[in-house]
Amino acid sequence: MNFLAHLYLSGDNPLVQVGNFIGDHVKGRDHEKYMLEIQKGILLHRKIDHFTDTHPLVKQSAQRLSERYGRYAGIVMDVFYDYYLGINWADLNDVPLKQYVSGIHKVLLRNYFKLPSAVKRFLPFMIKSRRLESYATKQGIDQSLRIMSNYSSLPDHTTWAMEQMDLYHEAFNAEFLAFFTEVSVMAQNELVAIAKDQLH
């Protein structure tokens, strides 16, 4: 799962949203340095990642990209799944995507000084470009993959990847929707447990 999906699966608690958003940048026991609700968001992020990485539907989707991407296919699939979340957004959330993203920007800016330094560096660009909202467009996905290939070890096969998205669009979309139903239930159960914990 990529940024938009992680945020969606965080529920309405702003600090859990912050924790889930920064999850990739907090390693090992470093989560213990954060306030409790942010810690819970970080741990939720890890559970979502594990659930996603081991799920047969996600592996089925990623297999179509393995020819060029090999072990990186799952990373590209994470980005693709944010696209499918974006195009199905109106069926999954009552709040329009543009409004939701603006709300998330406010949450992240209010908590800016709690963020890891790497997140502080890219957040202004992410907000200015409305990156989260752009995931609902193929142009946004194309741009995200190109940025990732420039700044990480992800191979640059973006043009080919976008061709596969067009070729297998219906299959990817069906797999995403089936998977997202399951991961949403898992995340919701975790959020219920978090809420109960806060009462004690």
Protein Blocks (a to p, Z undefined) as FASTA:
>chain_A
ZZklmmmmnojafklmmmmmmmmmpghjllmmpcfklmmmmmmmmmmmmmmmmpmklmmm
mmmmmmmnmmmmmmmmmmmmmmmmmmmmmmmombdfklmmmmmmmmmmmmmmmpcfklmm
mmmmmmmnommmmmmpmklmmmmmmmmmmmmcbdcfkkmmmmmmmmmmmmmmmmmmmmmm
mmmmmmmmmmmmmmmmmmZZ
